[in-house]
């Protein structure tokens, strides 16, 4: 089961990729260049946040108390999301926009009902994290391809972020619905193959259990 969270923070980052996009005529020939950065920080075991690139999830990453009761109660809840931080600078005729993308898991908002969890439960919650990473990468690529201008770049990137966030929620809900929150083990394996295929197609190595 999945719950989303929106967070925009400040990061220490490393250069990954950039692209230059010609601006419209109203910007007097200015060029908008988008630079994406990634956060290479190692895992901090004391942190409440686990970043996707650090490792797969484990039982210790569920720190909240279980909630809900009754026959339809959830076995686990994962709190994952993606966010970006941005800055810009003008250099001659180029507006350089620097964006940092985070894909993360919030330990204090994620919980397990049964400890130790089964491998199947951990796999299900990891797949929620994988979906978040997939949508975040698609957001990054969309931004790199957008015809941004100096006047509208901020609003257009924010709009695309919110659209991607909605896409993530829809995909997470579809996953839970199709696998009946993990009850259908065969369907979960189909989704695992599908999600990992799509991650690899986007150039992302899945974080395996």
Buried (B, 14 or more C-beta within 10 A) or exposed (E): BBBBEEEEEEBEBEEBEBEEBEBBEEBEEBBBBBBBBBBEBEEEEEEEBBBBBBEBBEEEBBEBEBEEEEEEEBBBBBBBBBBBBBEBEEEEEBBBBBBBBBBBBBBEBBBBBEEEBEEEBBBBBBBBBBBBBBBBBBBBBBBBEBEBBBBBBEEBBEEBBEEBBEBBBEBBEEBBEBBEBBEEEEBBEEBBEEBBEBBEEBEBEBBEE
